[in-house]
């Protein structure tokens, strides 16, 4: 695999760090801006919705621009958004900064995955996509805790300045180390892609994977408190364990997808997500405290791992279905992914308010189980399947 793909993983690490770290400084931001934590939490919703809505049209608008230029420009805009957040005098400016950060992130992550695929031989595409996805998992286990620690030492503005500096370093690394990536040939637009039944079923799977995961992950604190009695430190530790599982899976899933059909991997991942979420629901209802506290760590580790397997498999599936339009297709994938994150927060909150902490993982398990039905249309498991289609020439 082309080692320069790791520069693209740094880009997804930077974006992921900003996305996850805000949860760690949310109370401090709320106090500084003189708003409630729940109101301040809408900054997460704003980011997810802007990403979901802006990604596909932005990628379409820049489809004729060389991918390397798009990635560098998007990373610089991302740095500007975080610098604006660091100096925001009020909540309105901070919300505007999140809009800019979300739009630039939407223009960066899908083209980064598409560029990773273009830089490698067709048979290495799953590994390349997995490496870029691993950057996001590493952000959860390393970037977000570091940013939160900086926020505790220097204040929440220091956290955004840290992300700004990280984004500027990443932009420089992209400029120096990333080779020229060929512009994709003219192909179908978003409307034509969405007319494909296989693409529509794939996007439905993406929505289900992230809706199931984030319905529970967003409300992990009340679930863990009910099941184990652990406080915020325990929740933080479990979040790191969840990210560690995702990171390890990201390192392994690329090799698996080279040998095992993507449909089989997806079915296994969703089945095990269903069982793990159901286990969390049972543990939350029973809440045997000590036993639940011990079991929580391996369960969250495995949940993070199989969630990552599902997400990377979906990226591989989408990229294989539209080899000439990978940026556009992956843009739709990430748009639906963030829509799942946003809806997961809303649906999980409704389940929590009506049925309590037990209802949240129970609903998540049901969503994951139903999502198995959407794997009915996938990359054909034959020699002439889309994942065997030759990619763009590999730059030397």
Steps between C-alpha positions, in 0.01 A plus 500: 500500500619851418646639828389854410148393591603560862508875430129473421449315828654803673233715334216282631670495842498881507134527401400225741686662789300821459174309471552294816682748723211744531317253724783529754487881520125551458429601864784756493376644170146526641621690807710735291218571254236528776274233350383164629694183421203371300496814285875481458462137402317613187843592363545126447165480321587801284829338397334169413215657299725739306733212420208284386342769281808680365727206417356370169442842335842628606676191367304533176593868467873422536506177298712658222760640741809282556435287813824607667401867471153424638646318801750775583241776455242316711755445779595869500130593518465253787787673680331837444173368645673382815697823534170687477355273770800565726440875482118494492358784713151347522295191427388620154858536376589163650207339314618668178848360559351151536317545169828590325681208666224255403488617138878474460503157671229382259718612209800317643411156638333340196760629249771375739355148489461523121860623466621209714327258263647679194853481640489120531454195286137379481571202726641735766193728505340348815826540695545859379147597600545323834816703570318831443217381724752402769598866526149575623514218757838620622349846546250348742764320707785751483410833341186573702658417841803719420273784390289463814813504717616819328154646563536423869839671515448797267122531474270393220643761262835325534335181374389670179843658459652151533275375218589809293871426535441132420306598186777733380763228550277254312453744210879536477546122505242459223677764290845344544436126511181432303564434129280631223175304498332470158167676453218247468360461148162648416228279637151498639379759747335451838154452350623222272686333785185503711306332221714190551319253732834367628615851598168574671515175700861577593410845629215348701750263663730792583212683663409191705857431618554854628146548630532183709845590635441868579155449648683327787841673486345848535331397826773276635525697826146429633515141373833432673387672821186285511680174415820538701475807721820642345530877468654725237849351532365153434305625199812670364695176542230306317504752214874448466449122502230537231743701288780250562278220368423708191869577448605135522220395266604770254849353491367150425184543292679610182680167474177315575308675223762393246420135575136500622200636304380833633142374540615225735705743708205739525261228610740376767568855625131594522407168664766543768406866549142382560612245759734744678238775517246248630757397764534864606120528524479188719786620719337841537167344601661256742781739611694251713757777564831316552439242226375768261803717573735214410303401190456857373860535379520193272145564374578862404831395348328243279218740413754759383680235298192369317362851446829591330488179293154598381604856417815403306313223318241754394765736364652213304159394375409851381841561339476169310149575373607833345868472400483801266316719752659405830507851649133557419395156622705521819367852552149352506623230739643751749196725462271212598746401773472840669126498448499174696706667774257792523187283492661258747535780753136602453353147503718394791390806697136415435557139611680621813223741596219250443651164598806585705860382448394142422297610196798661323720192438187288445393735218855501364503119490171501307637753249816294443294185453265663248800646314605144413219503243671782308801281414284321243648715220876519518816452299445174304721221630626406152817547303351789304365688801551877525777456754703336225472804272837665438562824679665810361871466420718497809728809510871423523 
